Amino acid sequence: PPQGGGGGCDSSGNPRMCGFGVWIAALGGASIQLADMAVTHGGQAGLEHPAVLMEADGATGPGEVKSYIRSSAVAFSMQGALVATGGAAVDISSNVIYESYDASTVFVDS
């Protein structure tokens, strides 16, 4: 959690000093549905964990979306903000991503 007067994870107020935060993950065949929310100071530097990870490898029908992040904000992330992998459809729409460190901000791999 943020501490100190600077609004960061340490007294310097530098978000880069916040190396370990929340890691929201849907692994294997699990689904994740995030909408109208904010994730700040997420991700885990050095552990290859972005703030939000969707491993969308569960079977879906044509046009079916099992996992999504919609109308949300991801800010001050370590190890990237959003990673989506696997062959299933995911919906990433109407989001704002601000200041991501140590990896690609958004990485999509099918």
N, C-alpha and C positions, 0 to 999 in steps of 0.2 A: 504493500500500500504506500501511497505517496507520503513522504515525511519531509520535515524541514520547511523553511519559508519559501523555497524556490518552486514548489509545485512538482518536483521530480521525485525520483525514488531515493535520493540522498540529499544532503543539505546543499549541494551545489545547484540543484534544480535542473541538471542536465539529464534528459530522458535516456541518453546513451548509457548512463550509469545504472539503469534499471535492467539488469541482465536476466532476471527470472520473474515472469509474471504468469498470468493465466494461460493455459493451453487448452483450447476447445477443439476436441478431435472426435471424428467419426471414423472408426477403423474397421477394416474388413467389410462385412456386409451391412454394417450399421448405417443409419441415415441421420442427417442433421438438418434441422429446419430453423433458421434464424431469421427473424424479421423485426424491423423497427427497434433496433437495439444499438448500443454503443459498447465497444470493447476497447479499453485503453490500457497501455502499459502491459500488453500481452506478449506471448512468445517466450522462448527459453534459449538464450544465446549459448552457443557451444554444444547444445544437445540436439540441434537441427529440428527444433519444434517451433513452427510459426504460431502466430496468435490463433489462427483458424486453419485446421487441416481437415479436408474432406477426401477420404479414400473411397471413392464412389465405385466400387467394383461389384456391387450387388446387381443382380439381374433386374432389368426393367423392360417394360414393353415399349413399342415405338411411341415416341413423344412423351413418355412418362418421366417425370422428374421426381427423384426420390429425395435428393438433398438440395438445399438452397440457402443462400444468404441474400436477402432483399432489403432494400431501403434501410441500410444500417451504416454505421461508421466504425472504422477500425483505425485507431490512432496510437502513435508512439510505440510501434511494435518492434520487437527484437526478432531476428532470424526470419524476417518477412512477415507480411500481414495475412496473406491467404494463399494456401496451396490446395489445388484440386487435382487428384490423380485417379487413375482407373478408367474403365471404359464406359461407365454408365453416365447418363446425362445429369448435369448439375446446372442450376440456374444461379448466375451471379449477376444481379441487376440492381440498378439505382442505388449504388453504394458510394460512400466517400471514404477514401483511404488517405491518411495524412501521416507523414514522417515514419518511414519504415527503415530499419537498419539491419546490416549484416547479411542480407540475402535479397534476392529479387522481391519486390513488393508483392506482386501477384505472379504465381507460377501455375500454369495449367498444362497437364500432361495426360494424354489419353492413351 
